[in-house]
Amino acid sequence: MNASSVRVPRPAAATVALVALAGLTGAFGLLGCKKSAAAPAEVPVETVSVDTVKVREQPMPRSMRLTGTLRGGQETDLAANTTGRVLATFVERGAEVKKGDRLATLDTRNAVASVNEVRRNIDLARAQAEAAKRDCALNDKLFAQNVISAAERDRVSDTCRNADISVQVAEARARTLGIALADGTIVAPFAGMVTERHVSAGEYVRTDSKVVTLVSVDALRLEFTVPEANLAAVKEGRTLSFSVPAYPDRTFQGTVRFVGAAVRETTRDLVAEAVVENAERLLRPGMFATVALLTGEAPAPVLPKAALVRKEDGTSHVFAVVNKRLEERVVQTGSEKGEEVAILRGVGDGDAIVLSPSPSLRNGQAVN
């Protein structure tokens, strides 16, 4: 037997083969586990339930879009009408006042002194007039008795007439000073709202000095311009609607009161005015208004107002159902009739639109 040759016994060789087989089996087992773990779990699709309404065409009021500005029913810059120093003011900007409420008072001490002086002058003039009447009566008797001449009688008669005139002048002066004294208390000529206070205590004012600006707000005037080509649509007594940026969800009504008599050559339009009731006091003078003036009727896609979603930027949105998914659309609204509104752009006849959409709805959501 060769000493360099080594033979492996059979039991040892069998053991090596079993170990190798076990390793291969374990490797295939790990591969199988990894393959099973990579299989994705099936996720259920979340859907929402909504009520829809079909867009349909029907006759709707046709309107013309114009712009305008709200004005007070009455507006005035109250002047002092007298001179003097302001003693006190009783209102601030935004204050509501009733007719006759005090707005400011002026220093009237000089006027009071002048009134007292004139009253004494009236008493003196009346006394002098009474004395002159007695002289005239006596002179008439003397003239009848040929005691005095006609010239003397006429001279005394002129004195009597002048005395009466002096009384009238003094009384007129008293009335003038009385008005100046009354003007020392500045009162509201009508019920309204103070939009500006122009003076403060201690300031000196003249007769033409502005004290406060007052406007009435129970009924407002809406001034708007009408292009020359659309004059036929504007008639006195016609109803119009308008909106203001402060209340984008509200529509207000007005009635055309008058239409300007002439077209302005520079702008080729004229100014018209409507009366607007403002019982809720929501509207204020100076507000910008977008006016919709009715000119007739025309077919238009219509939706309930409840289908609209008003955004903070003033745009209107709706949710349409397309292939069982929500599709958010921006729409342009038109005229309104009751609880329905015309849609000028964004939807078509027959589209399914979500009615009273929930704030949780999102574009692309699946629908039952």
TORKEKE-167169 format. One record per residue (C-alpha): y, z, x; residue in one letter. Coordinates in Angstrom, 1 decimal. Layout:
<nodes>
+--------+--------+--------+---------+
!     yy !     zz !     xx ! residuo !
+--------+--------+--------+---------+
!      Y !      Z !      X !       A !
...
+--------+--------+--------+---------+
</nodes>
This chain:
<nodes>
+--------+--------+--------+---------+
!     yy !     zz !     xx ! residuo !
+--------+--------+--------+---------+
!    0.0 !    0.0 !    0.0 !       M !
!    3.4 !   -1.0 !    1.3 !       N !
!    5.8 !    1.9 !    1.8 !       A !
!    8.9 !   -0.1 !    0.9 !       S !
!    7.7 !   -1.1 !   -2.6 !       S !
!    8.5 !    1.4 !   -5.5 !       V !
!    7.0 !    0.9 !   -8.9 !       R !
!    8.5 !    2.4 !  -12.1 !       V !
!    6.0 !    4.1 !  -14.3 !       P !
!    5.6 !    2.7 !  -17.8 !       R !
!    6.9 !    5.7 !  -19.7 !       P !
!   10.2 !    5.7 !  -17.9 !       A !
!   10.7 !    1.9 !  -18.6 !       A !
!   10.2 !    2.6 !  -22.3 !       A !
!   12.8 !    5.3 !  -22.3 !       T !
!   15.4 !    3.0 !  -20.8 !       V !
!   14.7 !    0.3 !  -23.5 !       A !
!   15.2 !    2.8 !  -26.3 !       L !
!   18.5 !    4.0 !  -24.8 !       V !
!   19.8 !    0.5 !  -24.7 !       A !
!   18.8 !   -0.2 !  -28.2 !       L !
!   20.5 !    2.9 !  -29.5 !       A !
!   23.7 !    1.9 !  -27.7 !       G !
!   23.7 !   -1.5 !  -29.4 !       L !
!   23.0 !    0.0 !  -32.8 !       T !
!   25.9 !    2.4 !  -32.4 !       G !
!   28.3 !   -0.4 !  -31.4 !       A !
!   27.4 !   -2.4 !  -34.5 !       F !
!   27.8 !    0.7 !  -36.6 !       G !
!   31.4 !    1.3 !  -35.3 !       L !
!   32.3 !   -2.3 !  -36.0 !       L !
!   31.0 !   -2.0 !  -39.5 !       G !
!   33.1 !    1.2 !  -40.0 !       C !
!   36.3 !   -0.5 !  -38.7 !       K !
!   35.8 !   -3.5 !  -41.0 !       K !
!   35.4 !   -1.2 !  -44.0 !       S !
!   38.5 !    0.8 !  -43.2 !       A !
!   40.6 !   -2.4 !  -42.9 !       A !
!   40.0 !   -3.3 !  -46.6 !       A !
!   43.3 !   -2.7 !  -48.6 !       P !
!   43.3 !   -0.5 !  -51.6 !       A !
!   44.3 !   -2.3 !  -54.9 !       E !
!   47.8 !   -1.0 !  -56.1 !       V !
!   48.6 !   -1.2 !  -59.8 !       P !
!   51.8 !   -3.2 !  -60.8 !       V !
!   54.4 !   -1.1 !  -62.5 !       E !
!   55.8 !   -2.6 !  -65.7 !       T !
!   58.5 !   -1.7 !  -68.2 !       V !
!   58.7 !   -2.0 !  -71.9 !       S !
!   61.9 !   -3.5 !  -73.3 !       V !
!   63.2 !   -4.8 !  -76.7 !       D !
!   64.6 !   -8.3 !  -76.5 !       T !
!   66.8 !  -10.5 !  -78.7 !       V !
!   67.0 !  -14.3 !  -78.7 !       K !
!   70.2 !  -16.0 !  -77.9 !       V !
!   71.3 !  -18.1 !  -80.8 !       R !
!   74.2 !  -20.4 !  -81.4 !       E !
!   76.5 !  -19.8 !  -84.4 !       Q !
!   80.2 !  -20.4 !  -85.3 !       P !
!   82.4 !  -18.0 !  -83.4 !       M !
!   86.2 !  -17.7 !  -83.3 !       P !
!   87.7 !  -20.0 !  -80.8 !       R !
!   90.5 !  -18.4 !  -78.8 !       S !
!   93.1 !  -19.4 !  -76.2 !       M !
!   93.5 !  -17.1 !  -73.2 !       R !
!   97.1 !  -16.0 !  -72.4 !       L !
!   98.7 !  -13.2 !  -70.4 !       T !
!  101.3 !  -10.8 !  -71.6 !       G !
!  103.0 !   -7.4 !  -71.0 !       T !
!  103.3 !   -4.4 !  -73.4 !       L !
!  106.7 !   -3.1 !  -74.1 !       R !
!  107.9 !   -0.1 !  -76.0 !       G !
!  108.7 !   -0.5 !  -79.7 !       G !
!  112.1 !    0.8 !  -78.8 !       Q !
!  113.4 !    1.1 !  -75.3 !       E !
!  116.7 !    2.5 !  -74.1 !       T !
!  118.5 !    3.9 !  -71.1 !       D !
!  120.4 !    6.8 !  -72.5 !       L !
!  123.9 !    7.1 !  -71.1 !       A !
!  126.0 !   10.2 !  -70.8 !       A !
!  128.9 !    8.8 !  -72.9 !       N !
!  131.1 !   11.4 !  -71.3 !       T !
!  132.0 !   12.7 !  -67.9 !       T !
!  131.0 !   16.0 !  -66.4 !       G !
!  128.5 !   18.0 !  -64.3 !       R !
!  124.9 !   18.2 !  -65.4 !       V !
!  124.1 !   21.8 !  -66.3 !       L !
!  120.4 !   21.5 !  -67.2 !       A !
!  117.7 !   19.0 !  -67.9 !       T !
!  114.9 !   19.7 !  -70.4 !       F !
!  112.4 !   16.9 !  -69.8 !       V !
!  110.3 !   15.3 !  -67.1 !       E !
!  108.8 !   11.9 !  -66.7 !       R !
!  106.0 !   11.5 !  -69.2 !       G !
!  107.3 !   14.1 !  -71.7 !       A !
!  106.9 !   13.3 !  -75.4 !       E !
!  110.0 !   14.1 !  -77.5 !       V !
!  110.9 !   14.1 !  -81.2 !       K !
!  114.1 !   12.6 !  -82.6 !       K !
!  116.9 !   15.1 !  -81.9 !       G !
!  115.2 !   17.0 !  -79.1 !       D !
!  117.6 !   18.0 !  -76.3 !       R !
!  117.2 !   16.1 !  -73.1 !       L !
!  120.1 !   17.4 !  -71.0 !       A !
!  123.4 !   19.3 !  -71.3 !       T !
!  126.7 !   18.7 !  -69.4 !       L !
!  129.5 !   21.1 !  -68.5 !       D !
!  131.8 !   20.8 !  -71.5 !       T !
!  134.3 !   23.6 !  -70.7 !       R !
!  137.2 !   21.2 !  -70.2 !       N !
!  136.3 !   19.5 !  -73.5 !       A !
!  136.2 !   22.8 !  -75.3 !       V !
!  139.7 !   23.7 !  -73.9 !       A !
!  141.1 !   20.3 !  -74.9 !       S !
!  139.7 !   20.7 !  -78.4 !       V !
!  141.3 !   24.2 !  -78.8 !       N !
!  144.6 !   22.8 !  -77.6 !       E !
!  144.5 !   19.9 !  -80.0 !       V !
!  143.7 !   22.2 !  -82.9 !       R !
!  146.8 !   24.2 !  -82.1 !       R !
!  148.8 !   21.0 !  -82.0 !       N !
!  147.4 !   20.0 !  -85.4 !       I !
!  148.6 !   23.3 !  -86.8 !       D !
!  152.0 !   22.8 !  -85.3 !       L !
!  152.3 !   19.2 !  -86.5 !       A !
!  151.3 !   20.2 !  -90.0 !       R !
!  153.9 !   23.0 !  -90.1 !       A !
!  156.5 !   20.5 !  -88.9 !       Q !
!  155.4 !   18.0 !  -91.5 !       A !
!  155.8 !   20.6 !  -94.3 !       E !
!  159.3 !   21.5 !  -93.0 !       A !
!  160.2 !   17.8 !  -92.9 !       A !
!  159.0 !   17.4 !  -96.5 !       K !
!  161.2 !   20.2 !  -97.7 !       R !
!  164.2 !   18.6 !  -95.8 !       D !
!  163.4 !   15.3 !  -97.4 !       C !
!  163.3 !   16.8 ! -100.9 !       A !
!  166.6 !   18.5 ! -100.3 !       L !
!  168.2 !   15.4 !  -98.9 !       N !
!  167.1 !   13.4 ! -101.9 !       D !
!  168.9 !   15.9 ! -104.2 !       K !
!  172.0 !   15.8 ! -102.0 !       L !
!  172.0 !   12.0 ! -102.0 !       F !
!  171.7 !   12.0 ! -105.8 !       A !
!  174.8 !   14.2 ! -106.0 !       Q !
!  176.6 !   11.9 ! -103.5 !       N !
!  176.9 !   14.8 ! -101.1 !       V !
!  175.3 !   12.8 !  -98.2 !       I !
!  175.3 !    9.1 !  -97.3 !       S !
!  172.4 !    6.7 !  -97.6 !       A !
!  172.2 !    6.6 !  -93.8 !       A !
!  171.8 !   10.3 !  -93.5 !       E !
!  169.1 !   10.3 !  -96.2 !       R !
!  167.2 !    7.5 !  -94.4 !       D !
!  167.4 !    9.4 !  -91.1 !       R !
!  165.8 !   12.4 !  -92.7 !       V !
!  163.2 !   10.3 !  -94.5 !       S !
!  162.1 !    8.7 !  -91.1 !       D !
!  161.7 !   12.2 !  -89.8 !       T !
!  159.3 !   13.0 !  -92.7 !       C !
!  157.3 !    9.9 !  -92.0 !       R !
!  157.1 !   10.6 !  -88.3 !       N !
!  155.9 !   14.2 !  -89.0 !       A !
!  153.0 !   12.8 !  -91.1 !       D !
!  152.1 !   10.4 !  -88.3 !       I !
!  152.1 !   13.2 !  -85.8 !       S !
!  149.6 !   15.1 !  -87.9 !       V !
!  147.3 !   12.0 !  -88.1 !       Q !
!  147.5 !   11.4 !  -84.3 !       V !
!  146.6 !   15.0 !  -83.6 !       A !
!  143.7 !   14.9 !  -86.0 !       E !
!  142.4 !   11.6 !  -84.4 !       A !
!  142.7 !   13.2 !  -81.0 !       R !
!  140.6 !   16.2 !  -82.3 !       A !
!  137.9 !   13.8 !  -83.6 !       R !
!  137.8 !   12.0 !  -80.2 !       T !
!  137.4 !   15.3 !  -78.3 !       L !
!  134.8 !   16.5 !  -80.8 !       G !
!  132.7 !   13.4 !  -80.0 !       I !
!  133.1 !   14.1 !  -76.3 !       A !
!  132.1 !   17.7 !  -76.9 !       L !
!  129.0 !   16.6 !  -78.9 !       A !
!  128.1 !   14.1 !  -76.1 !       D !
!  127.8 !   17.1 !  -73.8 !       G !
!  124.4 !   17.7 !  -75.3 !       T !
!  122.2 !   14.6 !  -74.9 !       I !
!  119.5 !   14.3 !  -77.5 !       V !
!  116.7 !   11.8 !  -78.2 !       A !
!  117.8 !    9.1 !  -80.7 !       P !
!  114.2 !    8.5 !  -81.7 !       F !
!  110.8 !    9.9 !  -81.1 !       A !
!  109.1 !    8.6 !  -77.9 !       G !
!  108.1 !    9.2 !  -74.3 !       M !
!  110.4 !    9.7 !  -71.3 !       V !
!  109.5 !    7.1 !  -68.7 !       T !
!  112.2 !    8.2 !  -66.2 !       E !
!  114.7 !   11.0 !  -65.7 !       R !
!  117.7 !    9.7 !  -63.7 !       H !
!  119.7 !   12.9 !  -63.1 !       V !
!  119.2 !   16.5 !  -62.1 !       S !
!  121.2 !   19.7 !  -62.5 !       A !
!  124.4 !   19.7 !  -60.5 !       G !
!  125.0 !   16.0 !  -60.5 !       E !
!  128.2 !   14.5 !  -61.8 !       Y !
!  127.9 !   11.8 !  -64.4 !       V !
!  130.3 !    9.3 !  -65.8 !       R !
!  130.3 !    7.7 !  -69.3 !       T !
!  128.0 !    4.9 !  -68.2 !       D !
!  125.6 !    7.0 !  -66.0 !       S !
!  121.9 !    6.7 !  -67.0 !       K !
!  120.4 !   10.1 !  -67.9 !       V !
!  116.8 !    9.3 !  -69.1 !       V !
!  114.9 !    6.2 !  -70.1 !       T !
!  113.1 !    6.6 !  -73.4 !       L !
!  110.5 !    4.4 !  -75.1 !       V !
!  108.7 !    4.7 !  -78.4 !       S !
!  104.9 !    4.4 !  -78.1 !       V !
!  103.6 !    4.7 !  -81.7 !       D !
!  104.0 !    1.0 !  -82.1 !       A !
!  104.4 !   -1.4 !  -79.1 !       L !
!  105.5 !   -4.9 !  -78.6 !       R !
!  103.3 !   -7.4 !  -76.8 !       L !
!  105.3 !  -10.1 !  -75.1 !       E !
!  103.3 !  -13.2 !  -74.0 !       F !
!  104.0 !  -16.7 !  -73.0 !       T !
!  102.6 !  -19.8 !  -74.7 !       V !
!  102.3 !  -23.2 !  -73.0 !       P !
!  104.2 !  -26.0 !  -74.7 !       E !
!  100.9 !  -27.9 !  -75.4 !       A !
!   99.6 !  -24.9 !  -77.4 !       N !
!  102.6 !  -24.1 !  -79.6 !       L !
!  100.8 !  -25.2 !  -82.8 !       A !
!   98.3 !  -22.4 !  -82.4 !       A !
!  101.0 !  -19.7 !  -82.5 !       V !
!  102.4 !  -18.8 !  -85.9 !       K !
!  104.1 !  -15.7 !  -87.3 !       E !
!  101.6 !  -13.4 !  -89.0 !       G !
!   98.5 !  -14.7 !  -87.0 !       R !
!   96.2 !  -12.0 !  -85.6 !       T !
!   95.4 !  -11.8 !  -81.9 !       L !
!   93.2 !   -9.6 !  -79.7 !       S !
!   93.8 !   -8.5 !  -76.2 !       F !
!   92.4 !   -6.3 !  -73.5 !       S !
!   93.9 !   -4.2 !  -70.7 !       V !
!   92.4 !   -3.3 !  -67.3 !       P !
!   92.5 !    0.4 !  -68.1 !       A !
!   90.0 !    0.0 !  -70.9 !       Y !
!   87.8 !   -3.0 !  -70.1 !       P !
!   85.3 !   -2.1 !  -72.9 !       D !
!   87.9 !   -2.0 !  -75.6 !       R !
!   89.5 !   -4.8 !  -77.6 !       T !
!   92.9 !   -4.2 !  -79.3 !       F !
!   94.5 !   -6.1 !  -82.1 !       Q !
!   98.1 !   -7.2 !  -82.8 !       G !
!  100.0 !   -9.4 !  -85.2 !       T !
!  102.4 !  -12.1 !  -84.0 !       V !
!  105.9 !  -11.1 !  -85.2 !       R !
!  108.1 !  -13.9 !  -83.9 !       F !
!  107.9 !  -17.0 !  -81.7 !       V !
!  110.7 !  -18.1 !  -79.4 !       G !
!  113.0 !  -20.8 !  -80.7 !       A !
!  113.1 !  -22.9 !  -77.5 !       A !
!  110.8 !  -24.0 !  -74.7 !       V !
!  111.9 !  -22.9 !  -71.3 !       R !
!  112.6 !  -26.0 !  -69.2 !       E !
!  111.6 !  -24.4 !  -65.9 !       T !
!  108.1 !  -23.2 !  -67.0 !       T !
!  107.5 !  -25.4 !  -70.1 !       R !
!  106.5 !  -22.5 !  -72.2 !       D !
!  108.1 !  -20.1 !  -74.6 !       L !
!  107.9 !  -16.3 !  -75.2 !       V !
!  106.2 !  -14.9 !  -78.3 !       A !
!  105.9 !  -11.3 !  -79.4 !       E !
!  103.3 !   -9.4 !  -81.4 !       A !
!  103.4 !   -5.9 !  -82.9 !       V !
!  100.6 !   -3.5 !  -81.8 !       V !
!   99.8 !   -0.2 !  -83.5 !       E !
!   99.1 !    2.5 !  -80.9 !       N !
!   98.0 !    5.5 !  -83.0 !       A !
!   95.6 !    6.7 !  -80.3 !       E !
!   98.3 !    6.5 !  -77.6 !       R !
!   95.9 !    4.7 !  -75.2 !       L !
!   98.3 !    1.9 !  -74.5 !       L !
!  101.5 !    2.4 !  -72.4 !       R !
!  104.6 !    0.2 !  -72.0 !       P !
!  104.3 !   -2.0 !  -68.9 !       G !
!  100.5 !   -2.6 !  -69.1 !       M !
!   99.3 !   -6.1 !  -68.3 !       F !
!   97.3 !   -7.6 !  -71.1 !       A !
!   94.9 !  -10.6 !  -71.4 !       T !
!   95.5 !  -12.1 !  -74.8 !       V !
!   93.0 !  -14.1 !  -76.9 !       A !
!   94.8 !  -16.0 !  -79.6 !       L !
!   92.5 !  -17.3 !  -82.3 !       L !
!   92.8 !  -21.1 !  -82.9 !       T !
!   89.7 !  -21.8 !  -85.0 !       G !
!   85.9 !  -21.7 !  -84.8 !       E !
!   83.3 !  -23.4 !  -82.7 !       A !
!   79.5 !  -23.0 !  -82.1 !       P !
!   78.7 !  -20.8 !  -79.1 !       A !
!   75.7 !  -18.8 !  -77.8 !       P !
!   75.9 !  -15.3 !  -79.3 !       V !
!   74.5 !  -11.9 !  -78.3 !       L !
!   74.9 !   -8.4 !  -79.6 !       P !
!   77.5 !   -6.3 !  -77.7 !       K !
!   74.7 !   -3.8 !  -77.0 !       A !
!   72.9 !   -6.3 !  -74.7 !       A !
!   75.8 !   -6.3 !  -72.3 !       L !
!   76.0 !   -4.1 !  -69.2 !       V !
!   79.6 !   -3.5 !  -68.1 !       R !
!   80.1 !   -3.0 !  -64.4 !       K !
!   82.9 !   -1.1 !  -62.7 !       E !
!   84.4 !   -4.3 !  -61.3 !       D !
!   84.9 !   -5.5 !  -64.9 !       G !
!   82.1 !   -8.1 !  -64.9 !       T !
!   79.5 !   -8.3 !  -67.7 !       S !
!   75.7 !   -8.5 !  -66.9 !       H !
!   72.6 !   -9.1 !  -69.0 !       V !
!   68.9 !   -8.9 !  -68.3 !       F !
!   66.9 !  -12.0 !  -69.2 !       A !
!   63.1 !  -12.0 !  -69.5 !       V !
!   61.7 !  -15.0 !  -67.5 !       V !
!   58.0 !  -15.3 !  -66.9 !       N !
!   57.4 !  -11.6 !  -67.8 !       K !
!   60.0 !  -10.5 !  -65.2 !       R !
!   63.6 !   -9.3 !  -65.5 !       L !
!   66.3 !  -11.5 !  -64.3 !       E !
!   69.8 !  -10.0 !  -64.0 !       E !
!   72.6 !  -12.5 !  -64.8 !       R !
!   76.4 !  -12.3 !  -64.7 !       V !
!   77.8 !  -13.7 !  -67.9 !       V !
!   81.3 !  -14.7 !  -69.1 !       Q !
!   82.1 !  -13.4 !  -72.5 !       T !
!   84.3 !  -15.0 !  -75.1 !       G !
!   85.5 !  -14.1 !  -78.6 !       S !
!   84.0 !  -11.3 !  -80.6 !       E !
!   83.1 !  -11.0 !  -84.3 !       K !
!   82.0 !   -7.6 !  -85.4 !       G !
!   79.2 !   -6.4 !  -83.1 !       E !
!   78.5 !   -9.8 !  -81.7 !       E !
!   80.2 !  -11.6 !  -78.8 !       V !
!   80.2 !  -15.2 !  -77.7 !       A !
!   78.7 !  -16.0 !  -74.2 !       I !
!   80.6 !  -18.8 !  -72.5 !       L !
!   78.4 !  -18.9 !  -69.4 !       R !
!   75.2 !  -17.3 !  -68.1 !       G !
!   72.7 !  -17.7 !  -70.9 !       V !
!   71.5 !  -20.5 !  -73.2 !       G !
!   70.2 !  -20.9 !  -76.7 !       D !
!   66.8 !  -19.3 !  -77.1 !       G !
!   66.9 !  -17.1 !  -73.9 !       D !
!   65.2 !  -13.7 !  -74.4 !       A !
!   67.7 !  -11.0 !  -73.5 !       I !
!   67.0 !   -7.3 !  -73.2 !       V !
!   68.7 !   -5.3 !  -76.0 !       L !
!   70.3 !   -2.0 !  -75.0 !       S !
!   69.1 !   -2.1 !  -71.4 !       P !
!   68.4 !    1.2 !  -69.6 !       S !
!   70.4 !    2.0 !  -66.5 !       P !
!   67.0 !    2.2 !  -64.6 !       S !
!   66.3 !   -1.5 !  -65.1 !       L !
!   66.3 !   -3.6 !  -61.9 !       R !
!   66.2 !   -7.3 !  -61.2 !       N !
!   62.6 !   -8.6 !  -60.7 !       G !
!   60.8 !   -5.8 !  -62.6 !       Q !
!   57.7 !   -6.8 !  -64.4 !       A !
!   57.8 !   -6.6 !  -68.2 !       V !
!   54.9 !   -5.8 !  -70.6 !       N !
+--------+--------+--------+---------+
</nodes>
